[in-house]
């Protein structure tokens, strides 16, 4: 495939959503059979969610690749065009990152002082911090990074 299509990653995202929904329906089916909601996940639910997570990651990587590189790579050097919108988005994301980091530190101090440790909130904030950092890297790569696309002949010096 010579083109960077968004079709396959989009299909992977739709299939991942379907698998997560199937795991949810499987849990509802088990709850209906048992008469109450079980406290643990079944093996089928874990398998559906794991495969759905892999497809979700694959789909997101494909869509980010499509956004960063475009449909088709063109050989040569590519220089970014200056613009104020990516700078404004970067400033807003850095302010958001600072606020999230401060809240994360305050939550750790609160956990140390009181002994109450809300790990789900810590994980949620840390995941948010990671996504903001990834968005900053993506904006830098898309709007500020210089690219050089190099091609080689189909019959190179490697024997395979």
Backbone as CSV, one residue per row, in Angstrom:
resi,resn,N_x,N_y,N_z,CA_x,CA_y,CA_z,C_x,C_y,C_z
1,UNK,0.848,-1.164,0.000,0.000,0.000,0.000,0.899,1.234,0.000
2,UNK,0.764,2.067,-0.994,1.593,3.247,-1.130,0.939,4.483,-0.528
3,UNK,-0.325,4.407,-0.245,-1.037,5.564,0.279,-1.311,5.376,1.765
4,UNK,-1.407,6.468,2.454,-1.689,6.457,3.883,-3.177,6.747,4.057
5,UNK,-4.000,5.715,3.995,-5.448,5.880,4.038,-5.955,5.909,5.478
6,UNK,-7.002,6.694,5.746,-7.613,6.653,7.079,-8.712,5.598,7.193
7,UNK,-8.933,4.817,6.149,-10.053,3.874,6.135,-9.815,2.719,7.101
8,UNK,-8.661,2.098,7.024,-8.370,0.947,7.885,-8.299,1.329,9.367
9,UNK,-7.632,2.428,9.749,-7.669,2.811,11.168,-9.071,3.169,11.662
10,UNK,-9.880,3.794,10.823,-11.247,4.115,11.216,-12.052,2.837,11.426
11,UNK,-11.873,1.861,10.543,-12.540,0.576,10.710,-12.083,-0.115,11.991
12,UNK,-10.779,0.013,12.319,-10.267,-0.582,13.558,-10.899,0.080,14.782
13,UNK,-11.094,1.405,14.737,-11.745,2.094,15.852,-13.204,1.662,16.007
14,UNK,-13.901,1.502,14.894,-15.291,1.058,14.950,-15.372,-0.371,15.491
15,UNK,-14.463,-1.232,15.046,-14.437,-2.609,15.532,-14.075,-2.662,17.018
16,UNK,-13.158,-1.787,17.455,-12.814,-1.739,18.881,-14.013,-1.314,19.711
17,UNK,-14.761,-0.318,19.243,-15.971,0.097,19.965,-16.982,-1.047,20.010
18,UNK,-17.094,-1.791,18.910,-17.991,-2.946,18.888,-17.561,-4.024,19.866
19,UNK,-16.249,-4.258,19.986,-15.764,-5.264,20.927,-15.989,-4.837,22.377
20,UNK,-15.770,-3.558,22.662,-16.046,-3.081,24.017,-17.535,-3.203,24.337
21,UNK,-18.394,-2.907,23.365,-19.829,-3.034,23.583,-20.220,-4.505,23.749
22,UNK,-19.563,-5.404,23.010,-19.837,-6.835,23.161,-19.416,-7.317,24.549
23,UNK,-18.303,-6.793,25.072,-17.888,-7.162,26.426,-18.897,-6.651,27.452
24,UNK,-19.430,-5.465,27.216,-20.467,-4.921,28.099,-21.724,-5.789,28.048
25,UNK,-22.134,-6.173,26.840,-23.320,-7.017,26.712,-23.099,-8.387,27.324
26,UNK,-21.859,-8.902,27.231,-21.545,-10.190,27.846,-21.693,-10.088,29.362
27,UNK,-21.249,-8.985,29.940,-21.417,-8.772,31.377,-22.874,-8.675,31.771
28,UNK,-23.669,-8.018,30.947,-25.110,-7.926,31.219,-25.758,-9.303,31.126
29,UNK,-25.307,-10.110,30.151,-25.859,-11.462,29.989,-25.514,-12.330,31.199
30,UNK,-24.282,-12.232,31.674,-23.878,-13.004,32.856,-24.672,-12.546,34.076
31,UNK,-24.874,-11.224,34.190,-25.645,-10.709,35.323,-27.095,-11.193,35.263
32,UNK,-27.655,-11.294,34.071,-29.030,-11.774,33.932,-29.117,-13.259,34.293
33,UNK,-28.097,-14.028,33.918,-28.117,-15.456,34.236,-27.937,-15.710,35.733
34,UNK,-27.055,-14.936,36.372,-26.783,-15.147,37.787,-27.810,-14.485,38.689
35,UNK,-28.503,-13.480,38.185,-29.469,-12.773,39.001,-28.894,-11.584,39.736
36,UNK,-27.578,-11.400,39.669,-26.925,-10.236,40.287,-25.682,-9.893,39.468
37,UNK,-25.136,-8.742,39.708,-23.948,-8.299,38.974,-22.718,-8.935,39.612
38,UNK,-21.946,-9.717,38.844,-20.747,-10.331,39.425,-19.659,-9.285,39.673
39,UNK,-18.796,-9.569,40.654,-17.751,-8.621,41.011,-16.493,-8.796,40.173
40,UNK,-16.371,-9.889,39.465,-15.174,-10.112,38.653,-15.577,-10.210,37.183
41,UNK,-14.594,-10.016,36.338,-14.811,-10.103,34.897,-14.660,-11.552,34.452
42,UNK,-15.392,-11.910,33.424,-15.240,-13.258,32.877,-14.050,-13.274,31.910
43,UNK,-13.624,-14.478,31.550,-12.507,-14.623,30.630,-12.871,-14.055,29.258
44,UNK,-14.103,-14.252,28.840,-14.539,-13.710,27.556,-14.519,-12.196,27.535
45,UNK,-14.942,-11.562,28.635,-14.908,-10.103,28.703,-13.479,-9.576,28.647
46,UNK,-12.580,-10.227,29.353,-11.176,-9.800,29.349,-10.587,-9.940,27.956
47,UNK,-10.883,-11.044,27.287,-10.374,-11.230,25.927,-10.927,-10.209,24.947
48,UNK,-12.221,-9.933,25.030,-12.827,-8.936,24.143,-12.239,-7.545,24.386
49,UNK,-12.052,-7.202,25.658,-11.516,-5.878,25.959,-10.046,-5.764,25.574
50,UNK,-9.276,-6.843,25.720,-7.865,-6.795,25.329,-7.731,-6.642,23.815
51,UNK,-8.502,-7.411,23.056,-8.450,-7.292,21.603,-8.975,-5.930,21.157
52,UNK,-10.004,-5.430,21.841,-10.515,-4.100,21.534,-9.489,-3.018,21.837
53,UNK,-8.715,-3.176,22.915,-7.681,-2.191,23.247,-6.574,-2.187,22.201
54,UNK,-6.208,-3.370,21.706,-5.192,-3.442,20.649,-5.695,-2.754,19.379
55,UNK,-6.933,-3.024,19.008,-7.485,-2.374,17.815,-7.661,-0.871,18.015
56,UNK,-8.015,-0.457,19.229,-8.133,0.969,19.526,-6.780,1.660,19.382
57,UNK,-5.736,1.053,19.903,-4.395,1.624,19.784,-3.945,1.664,18.329
58,UNK,-4.199,0.597,17.588,-3.834,0.557,16.167,-4.579,1.639,15.381
59,UNK,-5.853,1.799,15.650,-6.637,2.810,14.945,-6.174,4.222,15.259
60,UNK,-5.882,4.488,16.542,-5.400,5.819,16.906,-4.040,6.117,16.283
61,UNK,-3.149,5.120,16.272,-1.844,5.316,15.635,-1.995,5.592,14.145
62,UNK,-2.901,4.900,13.483,-3.120,5.120,12.062,-3.685,6.490,11.758
63,UNK,-4.628,6.946,12.574,-5.197,8.272,12.338,-4.201,9.383,12.652
64,UNK,-3.367,9.195,13.674,-2.331,10.188,13.965,-1.302,10.209,12.833
65,UNK,-0.945,9.053,12.313,-0.026,8.989,11.177,-0.612,9.681,9.959
66,UNK,-1.890,9.483,9.717,-2.552,10.149,8.598,-2.564,11.662,8.806
67,UNK,-2.787,12.114,10.049,-2.829,13.541,10.328,-1.441,14.168,10.193
68,UNK,-0.401,13.437,10.647,0.948,13.999,10.609,1.569,13.953,9.216
69,UNK,1.387,12.861,8.497,2.099,12.665,7.240,1.264,12.952,6.008
70,UNK,-0.037,12.957,6.120,-0.879,13.184,4.957,-1.152,11.889,4.210
71,UNK,-1.767,12.025,3.044,-2.142,10.841,2.271,-0.923,10.201,1.615
72,UNK,-0.046,11.018,1.090,1.079,10.464,0.340,2.336,11.256,0.659
73,UNK,3.429,10.560,0.926,4.703,11.220,1.166,5.333,11.644,-0.154
74,UNK,5.854,12.851,-0.181,6.524,13.347,-1.385,8.007,13.488,-1.084
75,UNK,8.871,12.945,-1.924,10.307,13.030,-1.659,10.788,14.481,-1.662
76,UNK,11.780,14.753,-0.840,12.365,16.089,-0.759,12.298,16.639,0.651
77,UNK,12.711,17.894,0.777,12.677,18.568,2.079,11.423,19.412,2.185
78,UNK,10.815,19.355,3.345,9.598,20.101,3.591,9.810,20.984,4.824
79,UNK,9.554,22.265,4.653,9.724,23.218,5.746,8.355,23.674,6.233
80,UNK,8.220,23.872,7.534,6.909,24.270,8.060,6.572,25.711,7.687
81,UNK,5.291,25.985,7.535,4.844,27.346,7.278,4.489,27.997,8.616
82,UNK,4.976,29.202,8.868,4.697,29.827,10.166,3.225,30.205,10.308
83,UNK,2.714,30.004,11.520,1.320,30.312,11.795,1.159,30.560,13.291
84,UNK,0.170,31.355,13.669,-0.033,31.655,15.091,-0.985,30.679,15.767
85,UNK,-1.824,29.987,15.009,-2.782,29.058,15.618,-2.090,27.909,16.358
86,UNK,-1.060,27.244,15.784,-0.385,26.189,16.547,0.335,26.716,17.789
87,UNK,0.840,27.946,17.721,1.495,28.530,18.891,0.473,28.770,20.005
88,UNK,-0.695,29.285,19.634,-1.749,29.510,20.623,-2.224,28.187,21.222
89,UNK,-2.392,27.164,20.382,-2.789,25.851,20.893,-1.718,25.286,21.825
90,UNK,-0.442,25.486,21.474,0.646,25.025,22.338,0.662,25.734,23.674
91,UNK,0.417,27.047,23.671,0.387,27.797,24.935,-0.768,27.308,25.808
92,UNK,-1.929,27.104,25.213,-3.079,26.619,25.976,-2.800,25.225,26.539
93,UNK,-2.184,24.359,25.736,-1.871,23.011,26.219,-0.817,23.031,27.317
94,UNK,0.156,23.951,27.229,1.166,24.047,28.287,0.530,24.549,29.583
95,UNK,-0.394,25.508,29.484,-1.109,25.962,30.685,-1.945,24.837,31.290
96,UNK,-2.607,24.050,30.439,-3.374,22.899,30.915,-2.461,21.867,31.570
97,UNK,-1.297,21.651,30.974,-0.333,20.704,31.530,0.168,21.168,32.892
98,UNK,0.409,22.468,33.038,0.848,23.010,34.322,-0.238,22.837,35.383
99,UNK,-1.489,23.118,35.022,-2.590,22.965,35.973,-2.769,21.500,36.376
100,UNK,-2.715,20.596,35.401,-2.865,19.173,35.719,-1.720,18.675,36.590
101,UNK,-0.503,19.131,36.312,0.649,18.706,37.119,0.521,19.211,38.544
102,UNK,0.090,20.472,38.700,-0.108,21.006,40.042,-1.191,20.253,40.802
103,UNK,-2.284,19.926,40.117,-3.358,19.168,40.761,-2.884,17.768,41.132
104,UNK,-2.046,17.170,40.285,-1.514,15.833,40.578,-0.630,15.862,41.821
105,UNK,0.209,16.891,41.932,1.078,17.007,43.108,0.239,17.256,44.358
106,UNK,-0.770,18.115,44.257,-1.643,18.367,45.402,-2.375,17.085,45.830
107,UNK,-2.764,16.275,44.855,-3.439,15.018,45.173,-2.492,14.054,45.872
108,UNK,-1.223,14.020,45.460,-0.249,13.164,46.137,0.007,13.637,47.562
109,UNK,0.081,14.955,47.762,0.273,15.497,49.113,-0.944,15.181,49.979
110,UNK,-2.136,15.325,49.404,-3.365,14.986,50.138,-3.378,13.513,50.524
111,UNK,-2.949,12.642,49.622,-2.913,11.208,49.907,-1.926,10.893,51.016
112,UNK,-0.786,11.594,51.022,0.214,11.344,52.059,-0.241,11.853,53.420
113,UNK,-0.989,12.964,53.439,-1.407,13.541,54.717,-2.592,12.792,55.337
114,UNK,-3.562,12.407,54.533,-4.783,11.819,55.086,-4.794,10.299,55.083
115,UNK,-3.993,9.687,54.251,-4.010,8.231,54.149,-5.059,7.726,53.176
116,UNK,-5.922,8.603,52.684,-6.918,8.237,51.670,-6.256,8.363,50.308
117,UNK,-6.185,7.256,49.581,-5.438,7.225,48.333,-6.380,6.932,47.161
118,UNK,-6.917,7.960,46.498,-7.809,7.716,45.344,-6.992,7.395,44.091
119,UNK,-6.651,6.130,43.933,-5.781,5.740,42.826,-6.451,5.943,41.469
120,UNK,-7.770,5.811,41.393,-8.456,6.002,40.112,-8.304,7.451,39.653
121,UNK,-8.346,8.407,40.605,-8.190,9.810,40.239,-6.746,10.114,39.856
122,UNK,-5.809,9.503,40.564,-4.399,9.687,40.217,-4.108,9.147,38.818
123,UNK,-4.655,7.987,38.516,-4.461,7.414,37.188,-5.107,8.249,36.103
124,UNK,-6.293,8.782,36.389,-6.993,9.628,35.425,-6.203,10.909,35.139
125,UNK,-5.682,11.525,36.176,-4.915,12.756,35.984,-3.606,12.462,35.268
126,UNK,-2.924,11.376,35.650,-1.667,11.045,34.977,-1.898,10.693,33.510
127,UNK,-2.993,9.994,33.212,-3.331,9.714,31.820,-3.612,10.983,31.043
128,UNK,-4.289,11.943,31.684,-4.556,13.232,31.042,-3.256,13.978,30.763
129,UNK,-2.342,13.938,31.718,-1.042,14.576,31.523,-0.322,13.942,30.340
130,UNK,-0.366,12.623,30.252,0.298,11.930,29.143,-0.324,12.298,27.801
131,UNK,-1.650,12.412,27.744,-2.306,12.795,26.493,-1.990,14.228,26.094
132,UNK,-1.887,15.128,27.059,-1.531,16.517,26.739,-0.099,16.587,26.215
133,UNK,0.817,15.833,26.825,2.195,15.809,26.329,2.252,15.226,24.915
134,UNK,1.472,14.179,24.661,1.425,13.603,23.312,0.859,14.603,22.310
135,UNK,-0.150,15.361,22.710,-0.706,16.389,21.821,0.323,17.477,21.539
136,UNK,1.110,17.857,22.548,2.167,18.848,22.321,3.218,18.331,21.350
137,UNK,3.619,17.061,21.508,4.572,16.467,20.559,3.989,16.420,19.147
138,UNK,2.715,16.078,19.036,2.072,16.029,17.724,2.004,17.393,17.062
139,UNK,1.663,18.412,17.842,1.621,19.772,17.279,3.005,20.209,16.844
140,UNK,4.018,19.903,17.655,5.383,20.265,17.259,5.787,19.549,15.981
141,UNK,5.509,18.268,15.911,5.904,17.475,14.743,5.176,17.946,13.482
142,UNK,3.916,18.292,13.631,3.111,18.674,12.468,3.421,20.089,11.978
143,UNK,3.581,21.036,12.899,3.653,22.436,12.488,5.026,23.079,12.622
144,UNK,5.956,22.469,13.351,7.236,23.121,13.566,8.441,22.292,13.139
145,UNK,8.268,21.006,12.903,9.397,20.153,12.571,9.674,20.116,11.073
146,UNK,10.954,20.154,10.728,11.348,20.021,9.330,11.388,18.536,8.975
147,UNK,10.990,18.232,7.751,10.966,16.848,7.300,11.874,16.674,6.096
148,UNK,12.408,15.488,5.988,13.129,15.124,4.784,12.713,13.703,4.427
149,UNK,12.076,13.568,3.277,11.616,12.265,2.820,12.612,11.763,1.787
150,UNK,13.180,10.603,2.067,14.199,10.020,1.185,13.617,8.766,0.556
151,UNK,13.834,8.607,-0.719,13.375,7.404,-1.406,14.577,6.608,-1.884
152,UNK,14.368,5.331,-2.065,15.403,4.509,-2.679,14.785,3.693,-3.792
153,UNK,15.658,3.196,-4.625,15.170,2.411,-5.747,14.580,1.102,-5.249
154,UNK,13.746,0.528,-6.077,13.130,-0.731,-5.687,14.152,-1.852,-5.646
155,UNK,15.127,-1.824,-6.537,16.201,-2.826,-6.548,17.426,-2.219,-5.875
156,UNK,17.461,-2.290,-4.560,18.611,-1.753,-3.849,19.696,-2.825,-3.742
157,UNK,20.752,-2.548,-2.997,21.869,-3.476,-2.937,21.649,-4.633,-1.966
158,UNK,20.518,-4.666,-1.296,20.232,-5.781,-0.417,19.693,-6.954,-1.250
159,UNK,20.078,-8.182,-0.906,19.681,-9.325,-1.756,18.204,-9.690,-1.658
160,UNK,17.491,-9.237,-0.690,16.083,-9.620,-0.608,15.290,-8.565,-1.232
